[in-house]
């Protein structure tokens, strides 16, 4: 989810987001449902709703800041 929030900072189209986050359309749909519901991302659509775009909200940016702080202090074992 952090990758999606980072990619959507400033706005991104659905197609570019799929590529940047390396997700399938189904995976993106699941994640976006949660992110939109929690007000971490807003959906942007043109008038006929044919082209979707997303943008990280202020709440989403706060989530990313906290996530980054926790990630920096967490110790993850190195893969062999």
N, C-alpha and C positions, 0 to 999 in steps of 0.2 A: 504494500500500500504506500509505503514511503516513496518508492520509485514513481508511482503514479502521481502523488502529490508534488514531488519535485518537478516532474515533467510538465504538469499542468500549471505550474507557477507562471503567471502572465498570459495563460491561455494556450490551448493546443487543440488541433482537430482530432477527431476520433482515429482517423487513419494514421496520423503521425504518432499518436499515443500508443496505438497497437504496436507499431514498429519500435518505438523508443523503449517501451516497457517489456517488449518481447512476450506479448500475451496473445492468446487466441481471442476471437470475438466473444465467445462464451465466458471466458475468464474475465475479460474486461467488463462485461455486463454485470457479473456477480459483484466484482469489486466496486464498480461505480454505483450500484444500488446501495451498498453500505455507505460509501463515502458521501453520496448525495443525501441519504437519510440522516446522517450524522452532521450534515452541514459543513463538511470539510472541503467539498467541491460543489460548484454550481454548474448546471448544464446550460449551454448557450445553443440556440438553434436559429436558423434562418426562418423567414416567414412561413414557408411551406414544410418546415421541419425535415427537410431532406438531408441537410448537412448539420451534424452535431459537433460541438466543441465543448471543452471543459476548462474551468479555471479554478485554481485553488483559492479558497476563501481565507480570510484573516484567521479564522479558527483553525483551518488546515495548516497555515504557516506556523501557528503556535504549536500544533501537534508535531510538526517537523522539527521545530527547535528543541522540544522536549525529547523527541526520539533521538536526535543527534547527540544530545547531552548524555542520554542513557547509553547509547551505542559507544560513545567514546570512553566510558568508564567500565563497560562490560568486558569481561575477559572471555574470549572464545578460543577453544583449543584449535591448534593448527592441524590441518589435514596432513596426513603422511603420504 
